[in-house]
Amino acid sequence: MATSSHQTTDATGATSTPTTGSTYTVIPHNHKAPCWDNYDLVKLIDGTEKARHRLCGKLFGSKGNSTLNRHHPKCESKQNPEFTQARIDETGRTWTYDQVLQREMQMKCIISRGWPYNTFDNAVTTRYIHRALQPRYQKVSRSTTRCDAGKGYMKAKRDIISGRILNERRSRLSPSSLEVCICYKDHLDAEERIQDVDSAEDSSSSNEEFSTNEEDSS
């Protein structure tokens, strides 16, 4: 198999050569983590296998993914001017990515919509977010989301006393997990001033109001 000089060309056409002078051979791999979309597995002339970043050509250990996950967003922001521009949030202020806020909002979204905990624990979804929305996004596992939901439930339990019970929907969740979701969704609805009103009741109320108006007119 032919070897290549350890040099890379970025999206702008500029070339960069890492400090090492080794040559490498790109070899196939079976890594399934999303971060490997941005790396090649290469074998150096001494037989060592490394992960080579496709943008800058730097070499990293191929046994773990933590370093690979951290390096790509930083390198991409330097290589692509688009990622260096200031981003504005809905209030007009400069927006910065906050992983803690991401976890909180993600958990609230799952609970309020009644989705399973593993909704975002998915390689395809993670790859979509990395490529189209936020390259620094860190996938949150189902166990972490379940833990966050439990903490949110305890906080909601301390903050309010609610006697309202939402209608139970069909769910594959365990009874204890379902109770957490129901109670926490109740709290989220109260925060957003959203009331679960049955469409039939809403329609009945409208009809009664319409009948009352007709009687007053007559």
N, CA, C and O of each residue as an XYZ file, in Angstrom:
872
protein
N       0.849     -1.191      0.000
C       0.000      0.000      0.000
C       0.884      1.241      0.000
O       1.869      1.312      0.736
N       0.533      2.198     -0.814
C       1.369      3.391     -0.941
C       1.245      4.258      0.285
O       0.208      4.295      0.948
N       2.335      4.959      0.576
C       2.334      5.885      1.705
C       2.239      7.300      1.196
O       2.535      7.580      0.034
N       1.815      8.208      2.094
C       1.641      9.615      1.734
C       2.451     10.488      2.659
O       2.649     10.154      3.827
N       2.920     11.608      2.140
C       3.601     12.574      2.986
C       2.599     13.161      3.951
O       1.458     13.423      3.568
N       2.993     13.375      5.191
C       2.074     13.825      6.237
C       1.789     15.311      6.056
O       2.309     16.146      6.796
N       0.963     15.633      5.070
C       0.620     17.011      4.759
C      -0.840     17.059      4.388
O      -1.360     16.107      3.808
N      -1.517     18.152      4.710
C      -2.947     18.256      4.443
C      -3.277     19.596      3.829
O      -2.535     20.568      3.977
N      -4.406     19.634      3.133
C      -4.899     20.868      2.537
C      -6.255     21.179      3.122
O      -7.142     20.325      3.095
N      -6.450     22.403      3.664
C      -7.723     22.748      4.275
C      -8.698     23.261      3.235
O      -8.411     23.258      2.038
N      -9.882     23.715      3.718
C     -10.948     24.126      2.815
C     -10.576     25.352      2.003
O     -11.154     25.568      0.937
N      -9.638     26.159      2.461
C      -9.255     27.373      1.745
C      -8.161     27.112      0.725
O      -7.808     28.007     -0.043
N      -7.615     25.894      0.704
C      -6.560     25.554     -0.241
C      -5.173     25.677      0.342
O      -4.191     25.325     -0.312
N      -5.075     26.177      1.581
C      -3.763     26.316      2.207
C      -3.322     24.974      2.754
O      -4.152     24.174      3.186
N      -2.022     24.719      2.741
C      -1.499     23.459      3.257
C      -0.849     23.680      4.599
O      -0.305     24.748      4.881
N      -0.913     22.654      5.421
C      -0.272     22.727      6.727
C       0.459     21.427      6.966
O      -0.050     20.356      6.636
N       1.644     21.508      7.536
C       2.457     20.330      7.796
C       2.738     20.251      9.285
O       3.404     21.137      9.821
N       2.246     19.202      9.989
C       2.515     19.058     11.408
C       4.006     18.916     11.679
O       4.802     18.726     10.759
N       4.371     19.011     12.947
C       5.783     18.996     13.320
C       6.429     17.639     13.031
O       7.615     17.569     12.708
N       5.643     16.557     13.149
C       6.234     15.246     12.905
C       6.599     15.079     11.434
O       5.913     15.600     10.555
N       7.662     14.365     11.179
C       8.088     14.150      9.799
C       7.789     12.740      9.324
O       8.292     12.309      8.287
N       6.957     12.011     10.094
C       6.647     10.629      9.749
C       5.785     10.563      8.503
O       5.116     11.530      8.138
N       5.812      9.414      7.863
C       4.872      9.129      6.784
C       3.836      8.168      7.319
O       4.076      7.471      8.305
N       2.695      8.129      6.680
C       1.602      7.320      7.184
C       0.875      6.636      6.039
O       1.040      6.986      4.870
N       0.072      5.659      6.405
C      -0.803      4.969      5.465
C      -2.210      4.970      6.043
O      -2.412      4.535      7.176
N      -3.169      5.446      5.290
C      -4.561      5.439      5.744
C      -5.085      4.008      5.703
O      -4.976      3.328      4.682
N      -5.646      3.562      6.804
C      -6.163      2.196      6.888
C      -7.639      2.232      7.273
O      -8.078      3.187      7.914
N      -8.411      1.215      6.899
C      -9.838      1.188      7.258
C     -10.018      0.975      8.755
O      -9.147      0.421      9.426
N     -11.147      1.416      9.261
C     -11.434      1.237     10.688
C     -12.930      1.013     10.857
O     -13.710      1.234      9.931
N     -13.322      0.572     12.049
C     -14.733      0.325     12.344
C     -15.235      1.197     13.485
O     -16.201      0.838     14.158
N     -14.584      2.349     13.712
C     -15.045      3.273     14.749
C     -16.388      3.861     14.337
O     -16.542      4.335     13.211
N     -17.360      3.832     15.247
C     -18.704      4.307     14.935
C     -19.037      5.636     15.604
O     -20.096      6.203     15.331
N     -18.170      6.147     16.469
C     -18.435      7.427     17.133
C     -18.498      8.550     16.096
O     -17.714      8.547     15.147
N     -19.422      9.518     16.255
C     -19.565     10.603     15.279
C     -18.288     11.394     15.045
O     -18.075     11.912     13.949
N     -17.431     11.495     16.064
C     -16.211     12.293     15.908
C     -15.311     11.737     14.809
O     -14.516     12.477     14.229
N     -15.429     10.440     14.516
C     -14.567      9.840     13.496
C     -14.955     10.245     12.082
O     -14.270      9.877     11.128
N     -16.038     10.993     11.929
C     -16.366     11.558     10.615
C     -15.322     12.580     10.189
O     -15.215     12.910      9.008
N     -14.550     13.081     11.156
C     -13.569     14.130     10.881
C     -12.131     13.633     10.987
O     -11.196     14.430     10.914
N     -11.946     12.332     11.156
C     -10.606     11.772     11.330
C     -10.410     10.546     10.438
O     -11.362      9.853     10.079
N      -9.145     10.303     10.095
C      -8.745      9.071      9.423
C      -7.870      8.266     10.371
O      -7.106      8.835     11.151
N      -7.980      6.957     10.307
C      -7.074      6.094     11.060
C      -5.865      5.817     10.179
O      -6.002      5.301      9.070
N      -4.683      6.161     10.677
C      -3.471      5.996      9.878
C      -2.461      5.145     10.639
O      -2.459      5.111     11.870
N      -1.606      4.463      9.888
C      -0.526      3.670     10.483
C       0.794      4.311     10.090
O       1.085      4.490      8.908
N       1.594      4.657     11.102
C       2.900      5.260     10.861
C       3.907      4.180     10.467
O       3.630      2.985     10.571
N       5.067      4.619     10.019
C       6.074      3.665      9.548
C       6.597      2.776     10.670
O       7.158      1.711     10.409
N       6.414      3.211     11.926
C       6.846      2.372     13.044
C       5.748      1.412     13.500
O       5.918      0.689     14.483
N       4.608      1.406     12.774
C       3.521      0.489     13.100
C       2.481      1.053     14.039
O       1.470      0.403     14.301
N       2.710      2.263     14.556
C       1.761      2.879     15.477
C       0.523      3.370     14.731
O       0.631      3.955     13.654
N      -0.647      3.129     15.309
C      -1.899      3.608     14.721
C      -2.334      4.894     15.414
O      -2.366      4.973     16.642
N      -2.668      5.895     14.612
C      -3.066      7.198     15.129
C      -4.329      7.683     14.425
O      -4.673      7.217     13.338
N      -5.015      8.631     15.070
C      -6.150      9.312     14.437
C      -5.638     10.621     13.846
O      -5.072     11.448     14.562
N      -5.830     10.809     12.562
C      -5.342     12.013     11.875
C      -6.521     12.916     11.533
O      -7.444     12.516     10.824
N      -6.473     14.160     12.058
C      -7.545     15.112     11.789
C      -7.475     15.567     10.339
O      -6.407     15.928      9.846
N      -8.609     15.549      9.664
C      -8.625     15.834      8.232
C      -8.402     17.309      7.908
O      -7.976     17.634      6.799
N      -8.682     18.207      8.854
C      -8.493     19.631      8.581
C      -7.047     20.070      8.759
O      -6.463     20.681      7.864
N      -6.474     19.759      9.910
C      -5.134     20.263     10.219
C      -4.049     19.202     10.081
O      -2.867     19.541     10.036
N      -4.426     17.919     10.014
C      -3.444     16.864      9.856
C      -2.756     16.436     11.133
O      -1.839     15.617     11.084
N      -3.168     16.964     12.276
C      -2.532     16.579     13.533
C      -2.902     15.148     13.899
O      -3.966     14.641     13.540
N      -1.985     14.516     14.626
C      -2.165     13.123     15.021
C      -2.537     13.021     16.493
O      -2.017     13.752     17.336
N      -3.454     12.092     16.785
C      -3.886     11.860     18.158
C      -3.983     10.359     18.390
O      -4.033      9.569     17.447
N      -4.010      9.982     19.661
C      -4.203      8.580     19.986
C      -5.547      8.095     19.467
O      -6.528      8.838     19.473
N      -5.588      6.854     19.021
C      -6.811      6.329     18.404
C      -7.635      5.466     19.350
O      -8.637      4.884     18.935
N      -7.234      5.375     20.607
C      -7.920      4.488     21.541
C      -9.122      5.143     22.212
O     -10.043      4.447     22.639
N      -9.125      6.468     22.312
C     -10.230      7.165     22.971
C     -10.805      8.252     22.090
O     -10.219      8.613     21.070
N     -11.967      8.780     22.490
C     -12.649      9.790     21.685
C     -12.698     11.169     22.334
O     -13.073     12.138     21.675
N     -12.328     11.284     23.611
C     -12.456     12.562     24.318
C     -11.615     13.654     23.664
O     -12.111     14.750     23.404
N     -10.352     13.356     23.401
C      -9.467     14.347     22.779
C      -9.945     14.690     21.375
O      -9.878     15.848     20.962
N     -10.421     13.702     20.648
C     -10.908     13.939     19.287
C     -12.126     14.852     19.307
O     -12.255     15.741     18.464
N     -13.018     14.634     20.266
C     -14.206     15.482     20.386
C     -13.848     16.918     20.731
O     -14.489     17.852     20.250
N     -12.828     17.098     21.561
C     -12.446     18.458     21.968
C     -11.715     19.195     20.858
O     -11.898     20.401     20.688
N     -10.891     18.482     20.104
C     -10.040     19.155     19.121
C     -10.810     19.666     17.911
O     -10.558     20.780     17.451
N     -11.738     18.880     17.388
C     -12.375     19.247     16.115
C     -13.087     20.599     16.146
O     -12.866     21.398     15.236
N     -13.940     20.907     17.152
C     -14.612     22.213     17.140
C     -13.639     23.388     17.180
O     -13.850     24.398     16.509
N     -12.559     23.251     17.978
C     -11.579     24.339     18.062
C     -10.863     24.529     16.735
O     -10.672     25.654     16.274
N     -10.469     23.421     16.129
C      -9.747     23.502     14.861
C     -10.654     24.034     13.760
O     -10.220     24.828     12.926
N     -11.911     23.601     13.754
C     -12.845     24.035     12.715
C     -13.118     25.525     12.814
O     -13.256     26.201     11.794
N     -13.199     26.048     14.047
C     -13.450     27.480     14.207
C     -12.283     28.316     13.695
O     -12.474     29.446     13.246
N     -11.073     27.758     13.762
C      -9.904     28.473     13.242
C      -9.828     28.383     11.717
O      -9.418     29.334     11.052
N     -10.221     27.248     11.179
C     -10.121     27.026      9.740
C     -11.233     27.723      8.966
O     -11.013     28.197      7.851
N     -12.444     27.788      9.561
C     -13.610     28.313      8.859
C     -13.987     29.676      9.420
O     -14.393     29.746     10.580
N     -13.875     30.771      8.655
C     -14.212     32.108      9.150
C     -15.656     32.222      9.611
O     -15.975     33.073     10.441
N     -16.531     31.376      9.083
C     -17.946     31.471      9.439
C     -18.159     31.258     10.926
O     -19.045     31.867     11.527
N     -17.337     30.383     11.527
C     -17.513     30.061     12.930
C     -16.868     31.103     13.845
O     -17.057     31.048     15.060
N     -16.123     32.040     13.293
C     -15.509     33.072     14.115
C     -16.396     34.296     14.222
O     -16.103     35.185     15.022
N     -17.475     34.379     13.445
C     -18.362     35.518     13.501
C     -19.207     35.455     14.757
O     -19.589     34.377     15.214
N     -19.496     36.631     15.314
C     -20.321     36.692     16.516
C     -21.739     36.235     16.191
O     -22.287     36.588     15.146
N     -22.326     35.457     17.080
C     -23.688     34.986     16.895
C     -24.601     35.738     17.854
O     -24.226     36.020     18.992
N     -25.787     36.055     17.389
C     -26.725     36.849     18.161
C     -27.906     35.971     18.560
O     -28.436     35.217     17.744
N     -28.314     36.077     19.839
C     -29.469     35.299     20.273
C     -30.752     36.066     20.005
O     -30.732     37.127     19.380
N     -31.880     35.523     20.484
C     -33.174     36.134     20.180
C     -33.366     37.493     20.847
O     -34.239     38.260     20.441
N     -32.556     37.803     21.874
C     -32.668     39.099     22.544
C     -31.747     40.150     21.942
O     -31.773     41.308     22.358
N     -30.927     39.755     20.958
C     -30.011     40.697     20.332
C     -28.636     40.727     20.965
O     -27.764     41.471     20.515
N     -28.426     39.927     22.006
C     -27.118     39.873     22.655
C     -26.246     38.796     22.012
O     -26.738     37.885     21.347
N     -24.937     38.926     22.230
C     -24.010     37.933     21.690
C     -24.258     36.583     22.352
O     -24.330     36.477     23.576
N     -24.385     35.563     21.524
C     -24.712     34.230     22.019
C     -23.454     33.384     22.154
O     -22.590     33.398     21.277
N     -23.359     32.657     23.243
C     -22.265     31.713     23.448
C     -22.851     30.356     23.823
O     -23.862     30.270     24.520
N     -22.205     29.312     23.352
C     -22.695     27.957     23.613
C     -22.484     27.592     25.073
O     -21.391     27.772     25.610
N     -23.521     27.082     25.712
C     -23.481     26.701     27.118
C     -23.984     25.263     27.238
O     -25.170     24.997     27.047
N     -23.080     24.345     27.554
C     -23.458     22.936     27.607
C     -24.428     22.652     28.750
O     -25.295     21.787     28.624
N     -24.290     23.373     29.867
C     -25.204     23.168     30.995
C     -26.624     23.569     30.601
O     -27.586     22.858     30.892
N     -26.739     24.728     29.928
C     -28.049     25.177     29.459
C     -28.614     24.213     28.418
O     -29.819     23.962     28.382
N     -27.739     23.679     27.577
C     -28.176     22.711     26.567
C     -28.814     21.497     27.228
O     -29.879     21.048     26.805
N     -28.169     20.963     28.265
C     -28.706     19.801     28.960
C     -30.050     20.109     29.605
O     -30.979     19.303     29.549
N     -30.143     21.291     30.218
C     -31.386     21.663     30.899
C     -32.544     21.806     29.911
O     -33.626     21.261     30.131
N     -32.308     22.549     28.811
C     -33.360     22.773     27.830
C     -33.724     21.482     27.101
O     -34.886     21.262     26.758
N     -32.729     20.634     26.868
C     -32.970     19.354     26.205
C     -33.843     18.461     27.068
O     -34.764     17.810     26.574
N     -33.547     18.436     28.359
C     -34.333     17.628     29.284
C     -35.762     18.156     29.381
O     -36.710     17.372     29.389
N     -35.927     19.486     29.456
C     -37.266     20.073     29.531
C     -38.069     19.776     28.269
O     -39.273     19.528     28.329
N     -37.390     19.805     27.133
C     -38.053     19.502     25.866
C     -38.566     18.064     25.859
O     -39.696     17.803     25.444
N     -37.731     17.135     26.320
C     -38.117     15.723     26.356
C     -39.307     15.510     27.285
O     -40.254     14.802     26.941
N     -39.252     16.131     28.473
C     -40.314     15.952     29.453
C     -41.614     16.585     28.982
O     -42.674     15.966     29.069
N     -41.541     17.814     28.484
C     -42.758     18.533     28.103
C     -43.463     17.896     26.912
O     -44.681     18.011     26.776
N     -42.698     17.219     26.043
C     -43.298     16.571     24.881
C     -43.633     15.101     25.125
O     -44.252     14.455     24.280
N     -43.226     14.576     26.274
C     -43.505     13.176     26.566
C     -42.677     12.210     25.747
O     -43.110     11.087     25.489
N     -41.470     12.635     25.328
C     -40.603     11.785     24.510
C     -39.809     10.826     25.394
O     -39.647     11.095     26.585
N     -39.311      9.718     24.850
C     -38.455      8.810     25.631
C     -37.113      9.462     25.955
O     -36.676     10.385     25.268
N     -36.475      8.974     26.998
C     -35.219      9.571     27.448
C     -34.109      9.473     26.411
O     -33.194     10.295     26.408
N     -34.178      8.485     25.538
C     -33.093      8.280     24.573
C     -33.317      9.039     23.265
O     -32.685      8.722     22.258
N     -34.202     10.031     23.264
C     -34.513     10.777     22.041
C     -33.261     11.370     21.402
O     -33.089     11.289     20.186
N     -32.387     11.964     22.211
C     -31.185     12.601     21.685
C     -29.949     11.715     21.821
O     -28.860     12.095     21.392
N     -30.117     10.537     22.417
C     -28.998      9.602     22.572
C     -28.912      8.757     21.307
O     -29.163      7.551     21.317
N     -28.548      9.431     20.215
C     -28.621      8.808     18.902
C     -27.507      9.357     18.029
O     -27.323     10.571     17.941
N     -26.761      8.467     17.381
C     -25.611      8.888     16.577
C     -26.029      9.730     15.376
O     -25.330     10.674     15.008
N     -27.158      9.397     14.766
C     -27.616     10.147     13.592
C     -28.007     11.566     13.984
O     -27.645     12.526     13.303
N     -28.755     11.697     15.094
C     -29.149     13.025     15.575
C     -27.929     13.845     15.952
O     -27.852     15.033     15.638
N     -26.972     13.214     16.626
C     -25.754     13.920     17.024
C     -24.978     14.404     15.809
O     -24.482     15.531     15.795
N     -24.872     13.560     14.792
C     -24.155     13.948     13.575
C     -24.851     15.128     12.880
O     -24.193     16.033     12.368
N     -26.183     15.103     12.869
C     -26.943     16.207     12.263
C     -26.685     17.523     12.996
O     -26.459     18.555     12.365
N     -26.719     17.483     14.333
C     -26.487     18.698     15.117
C     -25.064     19.200     14.913
O     -24.848     20.404     14.782
N     -24.088     18.289     14.884
C     -22.692     18.687     14.684
C     -22.497     19.399     13.354
O     -21.825     20.428     13.285
N     -23.084     18.850     12.303
C     -22.826     19.366     10.962
C     -23.672     20.583     10.609
O     -23.206     21.472      9.897
N     -24.901     20.632     11.094
C     -25.829     21.672     10.655
C     -26.088     22.761     11.686
O     -26.450     23.878     11.318
N     -25.910     22.459     12.975
C     -26.311     23.420     13.996
C     -25.168     23.885     14.894
O     -24.868     25.077     14.951
N     -24.532     22.952     15.591
C     -23.532     23.337     16.586
C     -22.451     22.260     16.686
O     -22.694     21.196     17.254
N     -21.252     22.526     16.136
C     -20.189     21.517     16.155
C     -19.676     21.183     17.551
O     -19.058     20.137     17.745
N     -19.923     22.060     18.530
C     -19.455     21.799     19.891
C     -20.473     21.031     20.733
O     -20.234     20.773     21.913
N     -21.583     20.672     20.146
C     -22.629     19.942     20.868
C     -22.085     18.627     21.420
O     -21.381     17.890     20.729
N     -22.422     18.348     22.677
C     -22.031     17.100     23.317
C     -23.278     16.249     23.556
O     -24.229     16.692     24.199
N     -23.261     15.030     23.034
C     -24.418     14.149     23.187
C     -24.679     13.848     24.654
O     -23.746     13.614     25.423
N     -25.952     13.853     25.039
C     -26.360     13.547     26.405
C     -27.009     12.167     26.412
O     -27.956     11.917     25.666
N     -26.504     11.287     27.243
C     -27.014      9.917     27.273
C     -28.378      9.861     27.947
O     -28.786     10.793     28.639
N     -29.072      8.749     27.731
C     -30.401      8.584     28.324
C     -30.330      8.556     29.846
O     -31.225      9.067     30.520
N     -29.269      7.959     30.391
C     -29.139      7.894     31.851
C     -28.926      9.279     32.442
O     -29.449      9.582     33.514
N     -28.158     10.126     31.750
C     -27.953     11.497     32.219
C     -29.251     12.281     32.162
O     -29.565     13.028     33.088
N     -30.011     12.117     31.079
C     -31.292     12.809     30.954
C     -32.256     12.363     32.044
O     -32.982     13.181     32.608
N     -32.265     11.056     32.343
C     -33.132     10.542     33.407
C     -32.736     11.142     34.753
O     -33.594     11.498     35.560
N     -31.436     11.250     34.985
C     -30.945     11.841     36.233
C     -31.329     13.313     36.318
O     -31.761     13.784     37.370
N     -31.170     14.047     35.203
C     -31.540     15.464     35.180
C     -33.032     15.645     35.424
O     -33.444     16.583     36.106
N     -33.846     14.742     34.862
C     -35.292     14.822     35.063
C     -35.643     14.607     36.532
O     -36.528     15.271     37.071
N     -34.940     13.672     37.177
C     -35.175     13.441     38.591
C     -34.822     14.653     39.436
O     -35.543     14.996     40.373
N     -33.702     15.306     39.101
C     -33.313     16.514     39.833
C     -34.325     17.633     39.597
O     -34.676     18.373     40.516
N     -34.790     17.744     38.338
C     -35.793     18.761     38.040
C     -37.090     18.508     38.783
O     -37.754     19.442     39.231
N     -37.447     17.233     38.912
C     -38.658     16.877     39.648
C     -38.539     17.268     41.116
O     -39.478     17.824     41.688
N     -37.393     16.982     41.731
C     -37.208     17.330     43.136
C     -37.246     18.838     43.342
O     -37.792     19.320     44.334
N     -36.665     19.585     42.400
C     -36.696     21.045     42.499
C     -38.127     21.551     42.360
O     -38.559     22.439     43.095
N     -38.857     20.970     41.403
C     -40.248     21.381     41.215
C     -41.085     21.048     42.445
O     -41.989     21.796     42.819
N     -40.773     19.925     43.060
C     -41.514     19.507     44.249
C     -41.274     20.470     45.400
O     -42.173     20.733     46.198
N     -40.048     20.996     45.483
C     -39.743     21.965     46.532
C     -40.372     23.319     46.244
O     -40.809     24.015     47.160
N     -40.419     23.692     44.969
C     -40.879     25.031     44.598
C     -42.390     25.187     44.671
O     -42.887     26.242     45.064
N     -43.109     24.167     44.302
C     -44.567     24.303     44.240
C     -45.244     23.093     44.849
O     -44.640     22.030     44.988
N     -46.496     23.267     45.206
C     -47.334     22.155     45.632
C     -48.492     22.107     44.655
O     -49.333     23.005     44.632
N     -48.531     21.073     43.858
C     -49.540     20.980     42.809
C     -50.376     19.734     43.018
O     -49.841     18.632     43.139
N     -51.705     19.910     43.061
C     -52.602     18.777     43.212
C     -53.164     18.297     41.897
O     -53.921     17.327     41.852
N     -52.791     18.984     40.813
C     -53.330     18.598     39.507
C     -52.628     17.343     38.995
O     -51.406     17.226     39.093
N     -53.377     16.437     38.468
C     -52.831     15.218     37.876
C     -53.175     15.209     36.394
O     -54.347     15.289     36.024
N     -52.166     15.113     35.555
C     -52.387     15.089     34.115
C     -52.906     13.721     33.679
O     -52.665     12.712     34.342
N     -53.605     13.706     32.580
C     -54.078     12.443     32.033
C     -52.893     11.576     31.641
O     -52.002     12.030     30.923
N     -52.874     10.334     32.105
C     -51.773      9.437     31.780
C     -51.946      8.911     30.357
O     -53.013      8.424     29.981
N     -50.880      9.020     29.585
C     -50.885      8.498     28.227
C     -50.160      7.150     28.221
O     -49.448      6.800     29.162
N     -50.363      6.408     27.135
C     -49.645      5.150     27.000
C     -48.161      5.424     26.984
O     -47.695      6.327     26.289
N     -47.428      4.656     27.740
C     -45.993      4.906     27.839
C     -45.277      3.610     28.154
O     -45.822      2.728     28.817
N     -44.038      3.503     27.666
C     -43.196      2.350     27.977
C     -42.346      2.614     29.214
O     -41.566      1.755     29.624
N     -42.490      3.793     29.811
C     -41.712      4.123     30.995
C     -42.226      3.326     32.189
O     -43.386      2.916     32.223
N     -41.353      3.112     33.161
C     -41.768      2.460     34.388
C     -42.692      3.400     35.159
O     -42.645      4.610     34.939
N     -43.536      2.874     36.063
C     -44.457      3.742     36.815
C     -43.758      4.879     37.541
O     -44.260      6.003     37.563
N     -42.594      4.596     38.140
C     -41.889      5.656     38.864
C     -41.375      6.734     37.918
O     -41.464      7.924     38.219
N     -40.831      6.311     36.759
C     -40.352      7.288     35.780
C     -41.507      8.088     35.204
O     -41.382      9.289     34.963
N     -42.639      7.416     34.983
C     -43.810      8.103     34.445
C     -44.316      9.144     35.430
O     -44.735     10.229     35.024
N     -44.283      8.827     36.725
C     -44.717      9.783     37.737
C     -43.825     11.016     37.741
O     -44.305     12.141     37.879
N     -42.509     10.792     37.585
C     -41.576     11.917     37.506
C     -41.921     12.801     36.324
O     -41.982     14.024     36.457
N     -42.150     12.187     35.159
C     -42.458     12.951     33.952
C     -43.755     13.732     34.105
O     -43.831     14.898     33.720
N     -44.787     13.082     34.673
C     -46.084     13.738     34.835
C     -45.967     14.948     35.753
O     -46.453     16.032     35.429
N     -45.323     14.757     36.897
C     -45.198     15.854     37.859
C     -44.338     16.987     37.312
O     -44.655     18.163     37.495
N     -43.253     16.625     36.643
C     -42.373     17.676     36.144
C     -43.000     18.395     34.963
O     -42.833     19.606     34.824
N     -43.716     17.679     34.112
C     -44.417     18.329     33.007
C     -45.471     19.279     33.551
O     -45.688     20.352     32.989
N     -46.129     18.896     34.638
C     -47.106     19.756     35.284
C     -46.456     21.066     35.705
O     -47.033     22.140     35.538
N     -45.252     20.964     36.249
C     -44.524     22.158     36.679
C     -44.114     23.013     35.485
O     -44.233     24.238     35.533
N     -43.632     22.382     34.414
C     -43.227     23.129     33.225
C     -44.415     23.845     32.599
O     -44.297     24.988     32.158
N     -45.562     23.169     32.559
C     -46.758     23.800     32.010
C     -47.156     25.019     32.830
O     -47.584     26.035     32.281
N     -47.013     24.912     34.149
C     -47.348     26.051     35.002
C     -46.397     27.213     34.753
O     -46.812     28.372     34.743
N     -45.115     26.897     34.552
C     -44.139     27.953     34.277
C     -44.461     28.680     32.984
O     -44.349     29.904     32.914
N     -44.854     27.945     31.970
C     -45.128     28.522     30.658
C     -46.573     28.990     30.522
O     -46.964     29.479     29.462
N     -47.372     28.848     31.583
C     -48.792     29.210     31.551
C     -49.544     28.415     30.485
O     -50.425     28.932     29.797
N     -49.167     27.140     30.373
C     -49.813     26.255     29.407
C     -50.701     25.292     30.182
O     -50.231     24.622     31.102
N     -51.943     25.217     29.830
C     -52.875     24.326     30.502
C     -53.307     23.231     29.538
O     -53.651     23.493     28.386
N     -53.282     22.002     30.033
C     -53.755     20.883     29.217
C     -55.275     20.843     29.282
O     -55.845     20.269     30.210
N     -55.928     21.446     28.308
C     -57.386     21.489     28.261
C     -57.859     20.532     27.188
O     -57.429     20.619     26.038
N     -58.733     19.628     27.554
C     -59.258     18.681     26.578
C     -60.032     19.425     25.506
O     -60.796     20.340     25.815
N     -59.844     19.047     24.260
C     -60.469     19.762     23.152
C     -61.986     19.725     23.246
O     -62.660     20.673     22.843
N     -62.527     18.626     23.780
C     -63.975     18.529     23.911
C     -64.488     19.527     24.935
O     -65.513     20.173     24.719
N     -63.772     19.654     26.058
C     -64.157     20.620     27.079
C     -64.055     22.038     26.550
O     -64.914     22.876     26.825
N     -63.002     22.303     25.791
C     -62.811     23.625     25.215
C     -63.950     23.963     24.265
O     -64.459     25.083     24.264
N     -64.346     22.979     23.450
C     -65.429     23.188     22.500
C     -66.746     23.389     23.223
O     -67.554     24.231     22.833
N     -66.966     22.603     24.294
C     -68.193     22.726     25.075
C     -68.297     24.093     25.708
O     -69.369     24.697     25.723
N     -67.174     24.588     26.237
C     -67.151     25.909     26.854
C     -67.493     26.990     25.846
O     -68.217     27.934     26.162
N     -66.977     26.855     24.638
C     -67.246     27.837     23.593
C     -68.713     27.828     23.210
O     -69.306     28.881     22.977
N     -69.311     26.621     23.144
C     -70.726     26.522     22.791
C     -71.609     27.145     23.855
O     -72.590     27.818     23.538
N     -71.262     26.923     25.131
C     -72.038     27.515     26.213
C     -71.983     29.032     26.164
O     -72.993     29.706     26.364
N     -70.793     29.566     25.898
C     -70.636     31.012     25.812
C     -71.451     31.570     24.652
O     -72.065     32.630     24.767
N     -71.452     30.846     23.530
C     -72.208     31.285     22.356
C     -73.704     31.281     22.648
O     -74.419     32.195     22.235
N     -74.194     30.238     23.372
C     -75.608     30.152     23.713
C     -76.014     31.276     24.645
O     -77.097     31.846     24.506
N     -75.143     31.597     25.598
C     -75.425     32.679     26.533
C     -75.539     34.003     25.812
O     -76.419     34.806     26.119
N     -74.659     34.238     24.857
C     -74.700     35.487     24.093
C     -75.983     35.597     23.289
O     -76.540     36.687     23.157
N     -76.465     34.462     22.740
C     -77.703     34.480     21.967
C     -78.898     34.814     22.855
O     -79.785     35.567     22.452
N     -78.919     34.246     24.079
C     -80.015     34.523     24.996
C     -80.029     35.988     25.400
O     -81.093     36.600     25.490
N     -78.841     36.557     25.645
C     -78.760     37.970     26.018
C     -79.258     38.856     24.893
O     -79.900     39.877     25.140
N     -78.966     38.472     23.657
C     -79.368     39.277     22.506
C     -80.875     39.263     22.332
O     -81.480     40.269     21.964
N     -81.492     38.076     22.610
C     -82.940     37.982     22.472
C     -83.649     38.690     23.614
O     -84.879     38.712     23.658
